[in-house]
């Protein structure tokens, strides 16, 4: 754990409100994480109960990072999550970004929009030096997103995953 004192605000893009996940979002998180296509490239099994979704949210509440719920402004529909975890400081302040999106919103630019907002917050307000991410080599959509946003990829797999990073 690095810094539990960072204040994580609600963020906003032209199409999305990013609200910190709370236990009030259990049903939304369950609807997302119970879909095997959403969790296919994650290190978790699809949720089978609301309690499992609650555990996911609680993990992020207890973590030194944060997790925002993504809500489409036009409909107020919950469409995914994004956030920082695994905050650490050696020579540089680093956080890993994680993200997921309902299938109905894939390929429409929502995650690009959310990532840009979160990356800006991470570098400017949190003082991050590096944002990194691990991606399954078969997850073509996430690989495309990382490259589109300017992340560099390490040439070798680590634990069977691609390691992406972006420096301030």
Secondary structure as the mmCIF struct_conf table of DSSP 4:
data_model
#
loop_
_struct_conf.conf_type_id
_struct_conf.id
_struct_conf.beg_label_comp_id
_struct_conf.beg_label_asym_id
_struct_conf.beg_label_seq_id
_struct_conf.end_label_comp_id
_struct_conf.end_label_asym_id
_struct_conf.end_label_seq_id
TURN_TY1_P TURN_TY1_P1 UNK A 4 UNK A 5
STRN STRN1 UNK A 11 UNK A 12
BEND BEND1 UNK A 14 UNK A 15
STRN STRN2 UNK A 16 UNK A 20
HELX_RH_3T_P HELX_RH_3T_P1 UNK A 23 UNK A 25
HELX_RH_AL_P HELX_RH_AL_P1 UNK A 26 UNK A 33
TURN_TY1_P TURN_TY1_P2 UNK A 34 UNK A 34
HELX_RH_AL_P HELX_RH_AL_P2 UNK A 36 UNK A 39
TURN_TY1_P TURN_TY1_P3 UNK A 40 UNK A 41
BEND BEND2 UNK A 42 UNK A 44
HELX_LH_PP_P HELX_LH_PP_P1 UNK A 45 UNK A 47
BEND BEND3 UNK A 49 UNK A 49
HELX_RH_AL_P HELX_RH_AL_P3 UNK A 50 UNK A 62
BEND BEND4 UNK A 63 UNK A 65
STRN STRN3 UNK A 66 UNK A 72
TURN_TY1_P TURN_TY1_P4 UNK A 73 UNK A 75
STRN STRN4 UNK A 78 UNK A 89
BEND BEND5 UNK A 90 UNK A 92
STRN STRN5 UNK A 93 UNK A 101
HELX_RH_3T_P HELX_RH_3T_P2 UNK A 103 UNK A 105
TURN_TY1_P TURN_TY1_P5 UNK A 106 UNK A 109
HELX_RH_AL_P HELX_RH_AL_P4 UNK A 110 UNK A 124
TURN_TY1_P TURN_TY1_P6 UNK A 125 UNK A 125
BEND BEND6 UNK A 126 UNK A 126
BEND BEND7 UNK A 129 UNK A 129
STRN STRN6 UNK A 130 UNK A 136
TURN_TY1_P TURN_TY1_P7 UNK A 137 UNK A 138
HELX_RH_AL_P HELX_RH_AL_P5 UNK A 140 UNK A 148
TURN_TY1_P TURN_TY1_P8 UNK A 149 UNK A 150
STRN STRN7 UNK A 152 UNK A 153
BEND BEND8 UNK A 155 UNK A 156
STRN STRN8 UNK A 158 UNK A 158
TURN_TY1_P TURN_TY1_P9 UNK A 159 UNK A 160
STRN STRN9 UNK A 161 UNK A 167
#
